[in-house]
Structures are given as structure tokens and as C-alpha cells.
Amino acid sequence: MLTRLKYVSRFARPMSPADVQAIVEAAQRHNATIGVTGMLLAFGEVFMQVIEGPTEAVRALFGRIVADPRHRDVILIRSQRVDRAIFAGWSMRLLELDAAARREAGPLLVLIDAASRGGGRDADLLRDIDDMTWRTLGERVVTLRPTG
């Protein structure tokens, strides 16, 4: 049995694409050693991330994320027991949206940004957004290829 944890947070400071890529590369190295997989979506000033793996490893990693000075307003969306990892083979992967996807997802991104500013008061809204996001992504993602 594994745990899948989803959260959003705000950037504590402005981040360049290179800053975000450095976070992903460090996560790939670390997660590979602890058996955790996942994906990160960074847009505007918001991170939305899914991490999955052995329960204790996921809990410890989430604790590190909460304490990480690059994040603020960390909000747990959902933590659930699962039978299998969606992101098996991805120690961490940055999910990048092209311009068309950003335009299409614009209203959703505005909602996520607004909810993340609510400091956890909008947890139900974030769970609804999470459900909508994964339904939408599920229609778009044909296959998840293993990467670093």
C-alpha cells in the first residue's frame, strides 16, 4: 500500500524557470533514494505537486516541503492510500504547460491561485479543483514515460 499526497503552495520569492528546474533535479535525486515518485506543476507563483510512495517516506518528505523556505502557504489538498503509483518511474517530473494549455487552463489556474491565497480556508474548493484537474489531465495524457 502506498500514499499519494497532493498539495499547493505559493512561491516564497520570485522563481525563474531555472530555479524551478533546480528544485526538480534535486527532488529527482532525493526521491530516487527514498522510493518516492511524483510530478510538479509550477505556474504563476504557485506550486501544485503530487508525491507518492511509502507512507512514512511521503510524510517525511511533505514535512520537509512545509519547512522549506521556498514555499509559503502550503495547503494539503488530499492524502490517500493507493494500491499503485500513477507516476511510477518518475522520481519527480516537471509538468510544463505550453501557451495553448495555459490559455485553456487559465480559469482553473486563477481559481487555484485564489484558493491558495485563502490559507487553507478553501480546502474544499482545492479538492474540487484537484478532481477537475486530474479529470482534465487524464483526458490529455496518453502515457507517462519514465524519466529521472
C-alpha positions as CSV (number, residue, x, y, z in Angstrom):
1,M,0.0,0.0,0.0
2,L,1.2,3.5,-0.9
3,T,0.3,7.0,-0.1
4,R,-0.5,9.7,-2.7
5,L,-0.3,13.3,-1.3
6,K,-1.3,16.4,-3.2
7,Y,-0.7,20.0,-2.1
8,V,-0.4,23.5,-3.3
9,S,1.9,26.2,-2.1
10,R,2.9,29.7,-3.1
11,F,6.4,30.7,-4.1
12,A,8.1,32.5,-1.1
13,R,10.1,34.6,-3.6
14,P,10.0,35.0,-7.4
15,M,11.4,32.0,-9.2
16,S,12.8,31.7,-12.6
17,P,12.4,28.6,-14.8
18,A,16.0,27.7,-13.9
19,D,15.1,27.9,-10.2
20,V,12.2,25.6,-10.6
21,Q,14.3,23.2,-12.7
22,A,16.9,23.1,-10.0
23,I,14.2,22.1,-7.5
24,V,13.0,19.3,-9.8
25,E,16.6,18.0,-10.3
26,A,17.2,18.0,-6.5
27,A,13.9,16.2,-5.9
28,Q,14.8,13.6,-8.6
29,R,18.0,12.7,-6.8
30,H,16.4,12.7,-3.3
31,N,13.2,10.9,-4.2
32,A,15.1,8.1,-6.1
33,T,16.8,7.3,-2.8
34,I,13.6,7.1,-0.8
35,G,11.3,5.4,-3.3
36,V,9.0,8.4,-3.9
37,T,7.6,9.4,-7.3
38,G,5.6,12.4,-8.4
39,M,5.1,15.4,-10.5
40,L,5.3,19.2,-10.0
41,L,3.3,21.9,-11.8
42,A,4.6,25.4,-11.3
43,F,2.6,28.4,-12.7
44,G,2.4,32.0,-11.8
45,E,3.6,31.9,-8.2
46,V,2.0,28.6,-7.3
47,F,3.3,25.0,-7.0
48,M,0.9,22.2,-7.3
49,Q,2.5,18.8,-6.6
50,V,1.7,15.1,-6.2
51,I,4.1,12.9,-4.3
52,E,3.5,9.1,-3.9
53,G,5.3,6.3,-2.3
54,P,5.8,4.5,1.1
55,T,3.6,6.3,3.7
56,E,6.4,7.3,6.0
57,A,8.6,8.5,3.2
58,V,5.8,10.6,1.8
59,R,5.0,12.1,5.3
60,A,8.7,12.9,5.9
61,L,9.1,14.5,2.5
62,F,5.9,16.6,3.0
63,G,7.3,17.7,6.3
64,R,10.5,18.9,4.5
65,I,8.4,20.7,1.9
66,V,6.3,22.5,4.6
67,A,9.6,23.6,6.3
68,D,11.3,24.6,3.0
69,P,11.8,28.4,2.9
70,R,11.0,28.4,-0.8
71,H,7.3,27.6,0.0
72,R,4.7,29.5,1.8
73,D,1.0,28.9,2.4
74,V,1.4,25.2,2.0
75,I,-2.1,23.6,1.8
76,L,-2.6,19.8,1.9
77,I,-5.3,19.0,-0.7
78,R,-5.5,15.3,-0.2
79,S,-3.6,12.4,1.2
80,Q,-4.9,9.0,0.4
81,R,-3.8,5.3,0.4
82,V,-3.5,3.9,-3.0
83,D,-2.7,0.5,-4.5
84,R,-0.3,1.7,-7.2
85,A,1.7,4.8,-8.2
86,I,0.4,6.8,-11.1
87,F,3.9,8.3,-11.6
88,A,5.9,5.1,-11.3
89,G,9.3,5.7,-13.0
90,W,9.2,9.4,-12.3
91,S,11.3,10.2,-9.3
92,M,10.0,13.8,-10.0
93,R,8.8,15.3,-13.2
94,L,8.0,18.9,-14.0
95,L,4.8,19.1,-15.9
96,E,5.0,22.1,-18.2
97,L,2.1,23.8,-19.8
98,D,2.5,25.2,-23.3
99,A,0.9,28.5,-24.2
100,A,-2.2,26.9,-25.5
101,A,-2.7,24.8,-22.4
102,R,-2.1,27.8,-20.2
103,R,-4.8,29.8,-22.1
104,E,-7.2,26.8,-21.8
105,A,-6.4,26.3,-18.2
106,G,-6.5,30.0,-17.4
107,P,-9.7,30.0,-15.4
108,L,-8.6,26.9,-13.5
109,L,-5.2,28.5,-12.7
110,V,-6.9,31.6,-11.4
111,L,-9.1,29.5,-9.1
112,I,-6.1,27.6,-7.8
113,D,-4.2,30.8,-7.2
114,A,-7.1,32.4,-5.4
115,A,-7.7,29.3,-3.3
116,S,-4.0,29.1,-2.4
117,R,-4.2,32.7,-1.1
118,G,-7.0,31.6,1.2
119,G,-4.6,30.0,3.6
120,G,-6.5,26.7,3.8
121,R,-10.0,28.2,4.2
122,D,-10.8,27.0,0.7
123,A,-9.7,23.3,1.2
124,D,-13.0,22.0,-0.3
125,L,-12.6,24.2,-3.3
126,L,-9.0,23.0,-3.7
127,R,-10.2,19.3,-3.6
128,D,-12.8,20.1,-6.2
129,I,-10.2,21.8,-8.4
130,D,-7.9,18.8,-7.8
131,D,-10.6,16.5,-9.1
132,M,-11.3,18.7,-12.1
133,T,-7.6,19.0,-12.9
134,W,-7.0,15.2,-12.8
135,R,-10.0,14.5,-15.0
136,T,-8.8,17.1,-17.5
137,L,-5.2,15.8,-17.4
138,G,-6.4,12.3,-17.7
139,E,-8.0,13.1,-21.0
140,R,-4.8,14.7,-22.3
141,V,-2.1,12.4,-21.0
142,V,-1.7,9.4,-23.3
143,T,1.2,7.8,-21.4
144,L,3.6,8.7,-18.6
145,R,7.1,7.9,-19.7
146,P,9.8,7.1,-17.1
147,T,12.3,9.8,-16.6
148,G,14.8,10.9,-14.0
